Amino acid sequence: MLRPIDNYFLQKEEPFKSCLQFLRQHILSMDSDIKEDWKYGMPFYCIHGKMFCYLWVHKKYNQPYIGIVEGNKLDHPDLLTEKRARMKILLVDAEKDIPVKKINLILRSAIRLYK
């Protein structure tokens, strides 16, 4: 029996599936304190029990993204606020190479907020 979080990734179509699975493993590898959880029907990543980021697919742009919970405390030109007060998102084009250096820079900045 699959967990809902595993089912979420498996049910996605390519290229979203591969992109999201890479992001999942990459986020978990960023810090040993990051734990995966299933909240609000989506994969969330927590640090010390506090929500850190999540993965989702943007309906308007039809692209996977990393949602940064404390995004309002980060300043990076590629982070989008849209209509959110607290969170910002980083769109990831599943058709192109994943911008690992950019993701690392943003996630490391966000991790520092929890340490």
C-alpha positions, -999 to +999 in steps of 0.1 A: +000+000+000+015+033-011+015+063+011-005+093-003+028+113-007+044+085-028+012+082-048+013+120-055+046+117-073+038+085-091+005+098-106+022+128-123+028+127-160+063+132-175+082+154-175+066+167-143+071+133-126+109+132-130+113+169-122+092+166-090+109+134-079+143+151-084+132+181-064+119+158-037+152+140-032+172+172-036+153+191-009+157+161+015+194+160+008+199+197+016+199+192+054+195+163+077+169+182+097+145+183+067+117+158+070+090+150+044+053+152+054+019+151+038-001+182+046-030+199+029-029+172+002+006+180-009+042+171-001+056+194+025+091+196+039+096+206+075+125+216+097+122+209+134+084+204+128+079+237+112+068+239+076+097+249+053+086+244+017+064+223-005+061+210-041+032+217-064+024+223-101+012+258-110-021+257-127-016+290-147+020+284-158+017+246-159+051+242-143+063+225-111+074+248-083+089+250-049+068+269-025+089+286+002+068+291+034+089+320+047+094+334+012+084+369+023+117+370+042+138+362+011+148+385-017+156+368-050+145+380-084+131+346-094+109+341-064+072+350-072+048+364-046+017+365-067-013+370-043+005+354-013+013+374+018+039+350+033+049+325+007+069+328-025+074+303-052+102+293-075+089+279-109+110+251-124+107+244-161+104+206-163+115+208-200+149+223-192+178+215-170+169+221-134+187+252-120+204+234-091+227+263-082+198+287-080+177+262-060+206+256-036+211+294-031+174+300-023+169+269-001+201+275+019+189+311+026+155+297+037+171+270+059+190+297+077+157+311+089+150+279+108+184+273+124 
